[in-house]
Amino acid sequence: MPVFSIVSDNTQGKHAHTCGHWGVMLSEVERHMEQFKLEIPKRLTEDADKLAIKDFESIYEATSH
């Protein structure tokens, strides 16, 4: 089963809400993706969490708060 990632601007969430993809059972994800011709996300690398944290920290440091 594909691994899903969360986009920082919640693009996937907005798409799912707009197109009615909410409420899909995990057992139905692959069939649902094929039916709606959704792209299969790339698999995350082992260091994906560390890279995401580093990316977040650099964006956070660059913004005023």
CHARMM internal coordinates of N, CA and C (Angstrom, degrees):
IC EDIT
DIST 1 N 1 CA 1.4477
DIST 1 CA 1 C 1.5288
ANGL 1 N 1 CA 1 C 108.51
DIST 1 C 2 N 1.3048
ANGL 1 CA 1 C 2 N 118.74
DIHE 1 N 1 CA 1 C 2 N 138.92
DIST 2 N 2 CA 1.4657
ANGL 1 C 2 N 2 CA 121.57
DIHE 1 CA 1 C 2 N 2 CA -177.70
DIST 2 CA 2 C 1.5208
ANGL 2 N 2 CA 2 C 112.55
DIHE 1 C 2 N 2 CA 2 C -66.43
DIST 2 C 3 N 1.3009
ANGL 2 CA 2 C 3 N 114.06
DIHE 2 N 2 CA 2 C 3 N 154.10
DIST 3 N 3 CA 1.4597
ANGL 2 C 3 N 3 CA 120.86
DIHE 2 CA 2 C 3 N 3 CA 177.05
DIST 3 CA 3 C 1.5169
ANGL 3 N 3 CA 3 C 107.65
DIHE 2 C 3 N 3 CA 3 C -95.93
DIST 3 C 4 N 1.3240
ANGL 3 CA 3 C 4 N 116.90
DIHE 3 N 3 CA 3 C 4 N 131.72
DIST 4 N 4 CA 1.4553
ANGL 3 C 4 N 4 CA 120.97
DIHE 3 CA 3 C 4 N 4 CA 179.61
DIST 4 CA 4 C 1.5098
ANGL 4 N 4 CA 4 C 110.18
DIHE 3 C 4 N 4 CA 4 C -99.97
DIST 4 C 5 N 1.3098
ANGL 4 CA 4 C 5 N 116.18
DIHE 4 N 4 CA 4 C 5 N 145.22
DIST 5 N 5 CA 1.4602
ANGL 4 C 5 N 5 CA 120.63
DIHE 4 CA 4 C 5 N 5 CA 176.14
DIST 5 CA 5 C 1.5219
ANGL 5 N 5 CA 5 C 108.67
DIHE 4 C 5 N 5 CA 5 C -116.69
DIST 5 C 6 N 1.3121
ANGL 5 CA 5 C 6 N 115.38
DIHE 5 N 5 CA 5 C 6 N 157.16
DIST 6 N 6 CA 1.4573
ANGL 5 C 6 N 6 CA 120.82
DIHE 5 CA 5 C 6 N 6 CA 178.46
DIST 6 CA 6 C 1.5141
ANGL 6 N 6 CA 6 C 108.32
DIHE 5 C 6 N 6 CA 6 C -100.51
DIST 6 C 7 N 1.3082
ANGL 6 CA 6 C 7 N 117.09
DIHE 6 N 6 CA 6 C 7 N 127.98
DIST 7 N 7 CA 1.4537
ANGL 6 C 7 N 7 CA 122.53
DIHE 6 CA 6 C 7 N 7 CA 178.92
DIST 7 CA 7 C 1.5148
ANGL 7 N 7 CA 7 C 107.89
DIHE 6 C 7 N 7 CA 7 C -86.98
DIST 7 C 8 N 1.3471
ANGL 7 CA 7 C 8 N 116.62
DIHE 7 N 7 CA 7 C 8 N 138.18
DIST 8 N 8 CA 1.4607
ANGL 7 C 8 N 8 CA 120.51
DIHE 7 CA 7 C 8 N 8 CA -173.74
DIST 8 CA 8 C 1.5273
ANGL 8 N 8 CA 8 C 113.22
DIHE 7 C 8 N 8 CA 8 C -59.21
DIST 8 C 9 N 1.3213
ANGL 8 CA 8 C 9 N 118.20
DIHE 8 N 8 CA 8 C 9 N -32.70
DIST 9 N 9 CA 1.4682
ANGL 8 C 9 N 9 CA 119.01
DIHE 8 CA 8 C 9 N 9 CA -179.86
DIST 9 CA 9 C 1.5286
ANGL 9 N 9 CA 9 C 111.89
DIHE 8 C 9 N 9 CA 9 C -91.91
DIST 9 C 10 N 1.3240
ANGL 9 CA 9 C 10 N 116.33
DIHE 9 N 9 CA 9 C 10 N 9.41
DIST 10 N 10 CA 1.4633
ANGL 9 C 10 N 10 CA 123.15
DIHE 9 CA 9 C 10 N 10 CA 176.95
DIST 10 CA 10 C 1.5245
ANGL 10 N 10 CA 10 C 112.23
DIHE 9 C 10 N 10 CA 10 C 61.73
DIST 10 C 11 N 1.3230
ANGL 10 CA 10 C 11 N 117.59
DIHE 10 N 10 CA 10 C 11 N 32.88
DIST 11 N 11 CA 1.4633
ANGL 10 C 11 N 11 CA 122.51
DIHE 10 CA 10 C 11 N 11 CA 179.03
DIST 11 CA 11 C 1.5204
ANGL 11 N 11 CA 11 C 111.04
DIHE 10 C 11 N 11 CA 11 C -58.41
DIST 11 C 12 N 1.3271
ANGL 11 CA 11 C 12 N 116.95
DIHE 11 N 11 CA 11 C 12 N -44.61
DIST 12 N 12 CA 1.4609
ANGL 11 C 12 N 12 CA 120.01
DIHE 11 CA 11 C 12 N 12 CA -179.14
DIST 12 CA 12 C 1.5214
ANGL 12 N 12 CA 12 C 110.99
DIHE 11 C 12 N 12 CA 12 C -64.13
DIST 12 C 13 N 1.3340
ANGL 12 CA 12 C 13 N 116.97
DIHE 12 N 12 CA 12 C 13 N -39.56
DIST 13 N 13 CA 1.4622
ANGL 12 C 13 N 13 CA 120.79
DIHE 12 CA 12 C 13 N 13 CA 178.94
DIST 13 CA 13 C 1.5160
ANGL 13 N 13 CA 13 C 112.00
DIHE 12 C 13 N 13 CA 13 C -63.52
DIST 13 C 14 N 1.3314
ANGL 13 CA 13 C 14 N 116.38
DIHE 13 N 13 CA 13 C 14 N -42.17
DIST 14 N 14 CA 1.4680
ANGL 13 C 14 N 14 CA 120.63
DIHE 13 CA 13 C 14 N 14 CA 178.43
DIST 14 CA 14 C 1.5242
ANGL 14 N 14 CA 14 C 109.96
DIHE 13 C 14 N 14 CA 14 C -63.76
DIST 14 C 15 N 1.3408
ANGL 14 CA 14 C 15 N 116.21
DIHE 14 N 14 CA 14 C 15 N -43.20
DIST 15 N 15 CA 1.4619
ANGL 14 C 15 N 15 CA 121.00
DIHE 14 CA 14 C 15 N 15 CA 179.21
DIST 15 CA 15 C 1.5278
ANGL 15 N 15 CA 15 C 109.66
DIHE 14 C 15 N 15 CA 15 C -61.22
DIST 15 C 16 N 1.3274
ANGL 15 CA 15 C 16 N 116.60
DIHE 15 N 15 CA 15 C 16 N -46.62
DIST 16 N 16 CA 1.4614
ANGL 15 C 16 N 16 CA 120.56
DIHE 15 CA 15 C 16 N 16 CA -178.24
DIST 16 CA 16 C 1.5240
ANGL 16 N 16 CA 16 C 111.00
DIHE 15 C 16 N 16 CA 16 C -61.40
DIST 16 C 17 N 1.3121
ANGL 16 CA 16 C 17 N 116.36
DIHE 16 N 16 CA 16 C 17 N -42.31
DIST 17 N 17 CA 1.4725
ANGL 16 C 17 N 17 CA 120.05
DIHE 16 CA 16 C 17 N 17 CA -179.78
DIST 17 CA 17 C 1.5277
ANGL 17 N 17 CA 17 C 110.85
DIHE 16 C 17 N 17 CA 17 C -66.40
DIST 17 C 18 N 1.3263
ANGL 17 CA 17 C 18 N 116.85
DIHE 17 N 17 CA 17 C 18 N -45.88
DIST 18 N 18 CA 1.4633
ANGL 17 C 18 N 18 CA 122.01
DIHE 17 CA 17 C 18 N 18 CA -178.54
DIST 18 CA 18 C 1.5222
ANGL 18 N 18 CA 18 C 111.91
DIHE 17 C 18 N 18 CA 18 C -63.88
DIST 18 C 19 N 1.3268
ANGL 18 CA 18 C 19 N 116.83
DIHE 18 N 18 CA 18 C 19 N -40.70
DIST 19 N 19 CA 1.4687
ANGL 18 C 19 N 19 CA 121.12
DIHE 18 CA 18 C 19 N 19 CA -173.79
DIST 19 CA 19 C 1.5296
ANGL 19 N 19 CA 19 C 113.64
DIHE 18 C 19 N 19 CA 19 C -96.59
DIST 19 C 20 N 1.3263
ANGL 19 CA 19 C 20 N 117.05
DIHE 19 N 19 CA 19 C 20 N 2.62
DIST 20 N 20 CA 1.4602
ANGL 19 C 20 N 20 CA 119.43
DIHE 19 CA 19 C 20 N 20 CA 176.83
DIST 20 CA 20 C 1.5127
ANGL 20 N 20 CA 20 C 114.78
DIHE 19 C 20 N 20 CA 20 C 75.32
DIST 20 C 21 N 1.3300
ANGL 20 CA 20 C 21 N 118.12
DIHE 20 N 20 CA 20 C 21 N 30.98
DIST 21 N 21 CA 1.4636
ANGL 20 C 21 N 21 CA 120.87
DIHE 20 CA 20 C 21 N 21 CA 179.57
DIST 21 CA 21 C 1.5243
ANGL 21 N 21 CA 21 C 113.01
DIHE 20 C 21 N 21 CA 21 C -88.82
DIST 21 C 22 N 1.3432
ANGL 21 CA 21 C 22 N 118.21
DIHE 21 N 21 CA 21 C 22 N -1.52
DIST 22 N 22 CA 1.4673
ANGL 21 C 22 N 22 CA 120.25
DIHE 21 CA 21 C 22 N 22 CA 178.53
DIST 22 CA 22 C 1.5226
ANGL 22 N 22 CA 22 C 109.33
DIHE 21 C 22 N 22 CA 22 C -67.51
DIST 22 C 23 N 1.2965
ANGL 22 CA 22 C 23 N 116.30
DIHE 22 N 22 CA 22 C 23 N 152.45
DIST 23 N 23 CA 1.4566
ANGL 22 C 23 N 23 CA 121.38
DIHE 22 CA 22 C 23 N 23 CA 173.69
DIST 23 CA 23 C 1.5114
ANGL 23 N 23 CA 23 C 114.40
DIHE 22 C 23 N 23 CA 23 C 80.80
DIST 23 C 24 N 1.3118
ANGL 23 CA 23 C 24 N 119.16
DIHE 23 N 23 CA 23 C 24 N 20.67
DIST 24 N 24 CA 1.4590
ANGL 23 C 24 N 24 CA 121.81
DIHE 23 CA 23 C 24 N 24 CA 178.51
DIST 24 CA 24 C 1.5277
ANGL 24 N 24 CA 24 C 108.38
DIHE 23 C 24 N 24 CA 24 C -83.83
DIST 24 C 25 N 1.3266
ANGL 24 CA 24 C 25 N 117.18
DIHE 24 N 24 CA 24 C 25 N 126.63
DIST 25 N 25 CA 1.4627
ANGL 24 C 25 N 25 CA 121.63
DIHE 24 CA 24 C 25 N 25 CA 178.11
DIST 25 CA 25 C 1.5249
ANGL 25 N 25 CA 25 C 108.65
DIHE 24 C 25 N 25 CA 25 C -66.56
DIST 25 C 26 N 1.3408
ANGL 25 CA 25 C 26 N 116.42
DIHE 25 N 25 CA 25 C 26 N 144.40
DIST 26 N 26 CA 1.4612
ANGL 25 C 26 N 26 CA 119.94
DIHE 25 CA 25 C 26 N 26 CA -179.56
DIST 26 CA 26 C 1.5227
ANGL 26 N 26 CA 26 C 111.96
DIHE 25 C 26 N 26 CA 26 C -55.64
DIST 26 C 27 N 1.3241
ANGL 26 CA 26 C 27 N 117.35
DIHE 26 N 26 CA 26 C 27 N -36.61
DIST 27 N 27 CA 1.4623
ANGL 26 C 27 N 27 CA 120.42
DIHE 26 CA 26 C 27 N 27 CA 179.97
DIST 27 CA 27 C 1.5252
ANGL 27 N 27 CA 27 C 112.32
DIHE 26 C 27 N 27 CA 27 C -67.08
DIST 27 C 28 N 1.3371
ANGL 27 CA 27 C 28 N 117.56
DIHE 27 N 27 CA 27 C 28 N -15.56
DIST 28 N 28 CA 1.4591
ANGL 27 C 28 N 28 CA 122.08
DIHE 27 CA 27 C 28 N 28 CA -177.89
DIST 28 CA 28 C 1.5295
ANGL 28 N 28 CA 28 C 113.56
DIHE 27 C 28 N 28 CA 28 C -104.85
DIST 28 C 29 N 1.3315
ANGL 28 CA 28 C 29 N 117.89
DIHE 28 N 28 CA 28 C 29 N 1.68
DIST 29 N 29 CA 1.4649
ANGL 28 C 29 N 29 CA 121.22
DIHE 28 CA 28 C 29 N 29 CA -173.87
DIST 29 CA 29 C 1.5256
ANGL 29 N 29 CA 29 C 112.10
DIHE 28 C 29 N 29 CA 29 C -58.39
DIST 29 C 30 N 1.3353
ANGL 29 CA 29 C 30 N 117.28
DIHE 29 N 29 CA 29 C 30 N -50.36
DIST 30 N 30 CA 1.4691
ANGL 29 C 30 N 30 CA 119.81
DIHE 29 CA 29 C 30 N 30 CA -177.13
DIST 30 CA 30 C 1.5280
ANGL 30 N 30 CA 30 C 111.37
DIHE 29 C 30 N 30 CA 30 C -60.77
DIST 30 C 31 N 1.3319
ANGL 30 CA 30 C 31 N 117.80
DIHE 30 N 30 CA 30 C 31 N -44.84
DIST 31 N 31 CA 1.4679
ANGL 30 C 31 N 31 CA 121.32
DIHE 30 CA 30 C 31 N 31 CA 179.38
DIST 31 CA 31 C 1.5257
ANGL 31 N 31 CA 31 C 110.10
DIHE 30 C 31 N 31 CA 31 C -63.43
DIST 31 C 32 N 1.3208
ANGL 31 CA 31 C 32 N 116.39
DIHE 31 N 31 CA 31 C 32 N -41.72
DIST 32 N 32 CA 1.4632
ANGL 31 C 32 N 32 CA 121.76
DIHE 31 CA 31 C 32 N 32 CA -179.62
DIST 32 CA 32 C 1.5314
ANGL 32 N 32 CA 32 C 110.51
DIHE 31 C 32 N 32 CA 32 C -63.37
DIST 32 C 33 N 1.3346
ANGL 32 CA 32 C 33 N 116.58
DIHE 32 N 32 CA 32 C 33 N -41.88
DIST 33 N 33 CA 1.4684
ANGL 32 C 33 N 33 CA 120.32
DIHE 32 CA 32 C 33 N 33 CA 179.67
DIST 33 CA 33 C 1.5225
ANGL 33 N 33 CA 33 C 110.58
DIHE 32 C 33 N 33 CA 33 C -63.91
DIST 33 C 34 N 1.3225
ANGL 33 CA 33 C 34 N 116.87
DIHE 33 N 33 CA 33 C 34 N -40.93
DIST 34 N 34 CA 1.4642
ANGL 33 C 34 N 34 CA 120.40
DIHE 33 CA 33 C 34 N 34 CA 178.11
DIST 34 CA 34 C 1.5303
ANGL 34 N 34 CA 34 C 110.62
DIHE 33 C 34 N 34 CA 34 C -65.66
DIST 34 C 35 N 1.3186
ANGL 34 CA 34 C 35 N 116.99
DIHE 34 N 34 CA 34 C 35 N -44.15
DIST 35 N 35 CA 1.4660
ANGL 34 C 35 N 35 CA 121.98
DIHE 34 CA 34 C 35 N 35 CA -177.86
DIST 35 CA 35 C 1.5236
ANGL 35 N 35 CA 35 C 111.45
DIHE 34 C 35 N 35 CA 35 C -60.02
DIST 35 C 36 N 1.3321
ANGL 35 CA 35 C 36 N 117.47
DIHE 35 N 35 CA 35 C 36 N -42.42
DIST 36 N 36 CA 1.4582
ANGL 35 C 36 N 36 CA 121.21
DIHE 35 CA 35 C 36 N 36 CA -177.45
DIST 36 CA 36 C 1.5270
ANGL 36 N 36 CA 36 C 112.72
DIHE 35 C 36 N 36 CA 36 C -97.37
DIST 36 C 37 N 1.3496
ANGL 36 CA 36 C 37 N 116.01
DIHE 36 N 36 CA 36 C 37 N 7.95
DIST 37 N 37 CA 1.4643
ANGL 36 C 37 N 37 CA 122.34
DIHE 36 CA 36 C 37 N 37 CA 178.04
DIST 37 CA 37 C 1.5352
ANGL 37 N 37 CA 37 C 111.44
DIHE 36 C 37 N 37 CA 37 C 52.84
DIST 37 C 38 N 1.3522
ANGL 37 CA 37 C 38 N 115.12
DIHE 37 N 37 CA 37 C 38 N 45.39
DIST 38 N 38 CA 1.4589
ANGL 37 C 38 N 38 CA 121.03
DIHE 37 CA 37 C 38 N 38 CA 178.11
DIST 38 CA 38 C 1.5218
ANGL 38 N 38 CA 38 C 109.42
DIHE 37 C 38 N 38 CA 38 C -83.84
DIST 38 C 39 N 1.3181
ANGL 38 CA 38 C 39 N 116.42
DIHE 38 N 38 CA 38 C 39 N 143.81
DIST 39 N 39 CA 1.4598
ANGL 38 C 39 N 39 CA 120.67
DIHE 38 CA 38 C 39 N 39 CA 178.75
DIST 39 CA 39 C 1.5164
ANGL 39 N 39 CA 39 C 110.42
DIHE 38 C 39 N 39 CA 39 C -68.38
DIST 39 C 40 N 1.3183
ANGL 39 CA 39 C 40 N 115.92
DIHE 39 N 39 CA 39 C 40 N 141.44
DIST 40 N 40 CA 1.4538
ANGL 39 C 40 N 40 CA 120.36
DIHE 39 CA 39 C 40 N 40 CA 174.75
DIST 40 CA 40 C 1.5211
ANGL 40 N 40 CA 40 C 107.38
DIHE 39 C 40 N 40 CA 40 C -84.25
DIST 40 C 41 N 1.3338
ANGL 40 CA 40 C 41 N 117.34
DIHE 40 N 40 CA 40 C 41 N 120.72
DIST 41 N 41 CA 1.4650
ANGL 40 C 41 N 41 CA 120.06
DIHE 40 CA 40 C 41 N 41 CA -178.56
DIST 41 CA 41 C 1.5212
ANGL 41 N 41 CA 41 C 111.27
DIHE 40 C 41 N 41 CA 41 C -64.41
DIST 41 C 42 N 1.3170
ANGL 41 CA 41 C 42 N 115.62
DIHE 41 N 41 CA 41 C 42 N 152.87
DIST 42 N 42 CA 1.4601
ANGL 41 C 42 N 42 CA 120.53
DIHE 41 CA 41 C 42 N 42 CA 176.49
DIST 42 CA 42 C 1.5200
ANGL 42 N 42 CA 42 C 108.84
DIHE 41 C 42 N 42 CA 42 C -68.72
DIST 42 C 43 N 1.3235
ANGL 42 CA 42 C 43 N 115.92
DIHE 42 N 42 CA 42 C 43 N 151.22
DIST 43 N 43 CA 1.4633
ANGL 42 C 43 N 43 CA 120.24
DIHE 42 CA 42 C 43 N 43 CA 176.32
DIST 43 CA 43 C 1.5205
ANGL 43 N 43 CA 43 C 108.90
DIHE 42 C 43 N 43 CA 43 C -69.67
DIST 43 C 44 N 1.3104
ANGL 43 CA 43 C 44 N 114.91
DIHE 43 N 43 CA 43 C 44 N 145.11
DIST 44 N 44 CA 1.4550
ANGL 43 C 44 N 44 CA 120.19
DIHE 43 CA 43 C 44 N 44 CA 178.49
DIST 44 CA 44 C 1.5245
ANGL 44 N 44 CA 44 C 109.91
DIHE 43 C 44 N 44 CA 44 C -76.77
DIST 44 C 45 N 1.3219
ANGL 44 CA 44 C 45 N 116.03
DIHE 44 N 44 CA 44 C 45 N 143.97
DIST 45 N 45 CA 1.4571
ANGL 44 C 45 N 45 CA 120.56
DIHE 44 CA 44 C 45 N 45 CA 176.31
DIST 45 CA 45 C 1.5236
ANGL 45 N 45 CA 45 C 108.90
DIHE 44 C 45 N 45 CA 45 C -81.21
DIST 45 C 46 N 1.3285
ANGL 45 CA 45 C 46 N 116.28
DIHE 45 N 45 CA 45 C 46 N 167.36
DIST 46 N 46 CA 1.4604
ANGL 45 C 46 N 46 CA 120.65
DIHE 45 CA 45 C 46 N 46 CA -178.92
DIST 46 CA 46 C 1.5214
ANGL 46 N 46 CA 46 C 112.04
DIHE 45 C 46 N 46 CA 46 C -60.67
DIST 46 C 47 N 1.3246
ANGL 46 CA 46 C 47 N 116.63
DIHE 46 N 46 CA 46 C 47 N -32.38
DIST 47 N 47 CA 1.4669
ANGL 46 C 47 N 47 CA 119.91
DIHE 46 CA 46 C 47 N 47 CA -177.40
DIST 47 CA 47 C 1.5312
ANGL 47 N 47 CA 47 C 112.73
DIHE 46 C 47 N 47 CA 47 C -97.15
DIST 47 C 48 N 1.3239
ANGL 47 CA 47 C 48 N 117.37
DIHE 47 N 47 CA 47 C 48 N 17.84
DIST 48 N 48 CA 1.4715
ANGL 47 C 48 N 48 CA 121.07
DIHE 47 CA 47 C 48 N 48 CA -177.10
DIST 48 CA 48 C 1.5265
ANGL 48 N 48 CA 48 C 112.09
DIHE 47 C 48 N 48 CA 48 C -59.64
DIST 48 C 49 N 1.3376
ANGL 48 CA 48 C 49 N 116.83
DIHE 48 N 48 CA 48 C 49 N -40.51
DIST 49 N 49 CA 1.4698
ANGL 48 C 49 N 49 CA 119.36
DIHE 48 CA 48 C 49 N 49 CA 179.78
DIST 49 CA 49 C 1.5187
ANGL 49 N 49 CA 49 C 111.06
DIHE 48 C 49 N 49 CA 49 C -63.51
DIST 49 C 50 N 1.3227
ANGL 49 CA 49 C 50 N 116.55
DIHE 49 N 49 CA 49 C 50 N -44.94
DIST 50 N 50 CA 1.4693
ANGL 49 C 50 N 50 CA 120.62
DIHE 49 CA 49 C 50 N 50 CA -179.70
DIST 50 CA 50 C 1.5249
ANGL 50 N 50 CA 50 C 110.62
DIHE 49 C 50 N 50 CA 50 C -63.15
DIST 50 C 51 N 1.3268
ANGL 50 CA 50 C 51 N 117.25
DIHE 50 N 50 CA 50 C 51 N -41.33
DIST 51 N 51 CA 1.4636
ANGL 50 C 51 N 51 CA 121.18
DIHE 50 CA 50 C 51 N 51 CA 179.26
DIST 51 CA 51 C 1.5300
ANGL 51 N 51 CA 51 C 111.07
DIHE 50 C 51 N 51 CA 51 C -66.03
DIST 51 C 52 N 1.3279
ANGL 51 CA 51 C 52 N 116.83
DIHE 51 N 51 CA 51 C 52 N -39.51
DIST 52 N 52 CA 1.4680
ANGL 51 C 52 N 52 CA 120.52
DIHE 51 CA 51 C 52 N 52 CA 178.94
DIST 52 CA 52 C 1.5264
ANGL 52 N 52 CA 52 C 110.73
DIHE 51 C 52 N 52 CA 52 C -65.02
DIST 52 C 53 N 1.3273
ANGL 52 CA 52 C 53 N 116.68
DIHE 52 N 52 CA 52 C 53 N -40.63
DIST 53 N 53 CA 1.4675
ANGL 52 C 53 N 53 CA 120.62
DIHE 52 CA 52 C 53 N 53 CA 178.32
DIST 53 CA 53 C 1.5195
ANGL 53 N 53 CA 53 C 110.33
DIHE 52 C 53 N 53 CA 53 C -64.77
DIST 53 C 54 N 1.3321
ANGL 53 CA 53 C 54 N 116.09
DIHE 53 N 53 CA 53 C 54 N -44.67
DIST 54 N 54 CA 1.4684
ANGL 53 C 54 N 54 CA 120.78
DIHE 53 CA 53 C 54 N 54 CA 179.39
DIST 54 CA 54 C 1.5335
ANGL 54 N 54 CA 54 C 110.24
DIHE 53 C 54 N 54 CA 54 C -61.23
DIST 54 C 55 N 1.3246
ANGL 54 CA 54 C 55 N 116.56
DIHE 54 N 54 CA 54 C 55 N -42.98
DIST 55 N 55 CA 1.4602
ANGL 54 C 55 N 55 CA 121.71
DIHE 54 CA 54 C 55 N 55 CA 178.75
DIST 55 CA 55 C 1.5267
ANGL 55 N 55 CA 55 C 110.55
DIHE 54 C 55 N 55 CA 55 C -62.55
DIST 55 C 56 N 1.3312
ANGL 55 CA 55 C 56 N 116.36
DIHE 55 N 55 CA 55 C 56 N -45.71
DIST 56 N 56 CA 1.4635
ANGL 55 C 56 N 56 CA 120.52
DIHE 55 CA 55 C 56 N 56 CA 178.86
DIST 56 CA 56 C 1.5286
ANGL 56 N 56 CA 56 C 110.83
DIHE 55 C 56 N 56 CA 56 C -60.92
DIST 56 C 57 N 1.3216
ANGL 56 CA 56 C 57 N 116.45
DIHE 56 N 56 CA 56 C 57 N -45.23
DIST 57 N 57 CA 1.4660
ANGL 56 C 57 N 57 CA 120.15
DIHE 56 CA 56 C 57 N 57 CA -178.78
DIST 57 CA 57 C 1.5207
ANGL 57 N 57 CA 57 C 111.58
DIHE 56 C 57 N 57 CA 57 C -61.09
DIST 57 C 58 N 1.3348
ANGL 57 CA 57 C 58 N 117.11
DIHE 57 N 57 CA 57 C 58 N -40.34
DIST 58 N 58 CA 1.4643
ANGL 57 C 58 N 58 CA 119.46
DIHE 57 CA 57 C 58 N 58 CA -179.66
DIST 58 CA 58 C 1.5310
ANGL 58 N 58 CA 58 C 111.04
DIHE 57 C 58 N 58 CA 58 C -67.63
DIST 58 C 59 N 1.3280
ANGL 58 CA 58 C 59 N 117.36
DIHE 58 N 58 CA 58 C 59 N -38.06
DIST 59 N 59 CA 1.4686
ANGL 58 C 59 N 59 CA 120.82
DIHE 58 CA 58 C 59 N 59 CA 177.46
DIST 59 CA 59 C 1.5254
ANGL 59 N 59 CA 59 C 109.77
DIHE 58 C 59 N 59 CA 59 C -68.55
DIST 59 C 60 N 1.3301
ANGL 59 CA 59 C 60 N 116.58
DIHE 59 N 59 CA 59 C 60 N -42.56
DIST 60 N 60 CA 1.4675
ANGL 59 C 60 N 60 CA 121.23
DIHE 59 CA 59 C 60 N 60 CA -179.26
DIST 60 CA 60 C 1.5245
ANGL 60 N 60 CA 60 C 110.71
DIHE 59 C 60 N 60 CA 60 C -62.25
DIST 60 C 61 N 1.3326
ANGL 60 CA 60 C 61 N 116.69
DIHE 60 N 60 CA 60 C 61 N -43.42
DIST 61 N 61 CA 1.4641
ANGL 60 C 61 N 61 CA 120.92
DIHE 60 CA 60 C 61 N 61 CA 179.67
DIST 61 CA 61 C 1.5275
ANGL 61 N 61 CA 61 C 111.61
DIHE 60 C 61 N 61 CA 61 C -65.33
DIST 61 C 62 N 1.3218
ANGL 61 CA 61 C 62 N 117.17
DIHE 61 N 61 CA 61 C 62 N -31.05
DIST 62 N 62 CA 1.4673
ANGL 61 C 62 N 62 CA 121.43
DIHE 61 CA 61 C 62 N 62 CA -176.75
DIST 62 CA 62 C 1.5344
ANGL 62 N 62 CA 62 C 112.82
DIHE 61 C 62 N 62 CA 62 C -80.14
DIST 62 C 63 N 1.3273
ANGL 62 CA 62 C 63 N 116.99
DIHE 62 N 62 CA 62 C 63 N -15.25
DIST 63 N 63 CA 1.4668
ANGL 62 C 63 N 63 CA 119.68
DIHE 62 CA 62 C 63 N 63 CA -178.92
DIST 63 CA 63 C 1.5210
ANGL 63 N 63 CA 63 C 110.65
DIHE 62 C 63 N 63 CA 63 C -99.64
DIST 63 C 64 N 1.3075
ANGL 63 CA 63 C 64 N 115.80
DIHE 63 N 63 CA 63 C 64 N 151.25
DIST 64 N 64 CA 1.4675
ANGL 63 C 64 N 64 CA 119.55
DIHE 63 CA 63 C 64 N 64 CA 177.52
DIST 64 CA 64 C 1.5178
ANGL 64 N 64 CA 64 C 109.05
DIHE 63 C 64 N 64 CA 64 C -82.84
DIST 64 C 65 N 1.3145
ANGL 64 CA 64 C 65 N 115.86
DIHE 64 N 64 CA 64 C 65 N 140.99
DIST 65 N 65 CA 1.4674
ANGL 64 C 65 N 65 CA 119.85
DIHE 64 CA 64 C 65 N 65 CA 178.18
DIST 65 CA 65 C 1.5004
ANGL 65 N 65 CA 65 C 110.82
DIHE 64 C 65 N 65 CA 65 C -148.70
END
COOR INIT
IC SEED 1 N 1 CA 1 C
IC BUILD
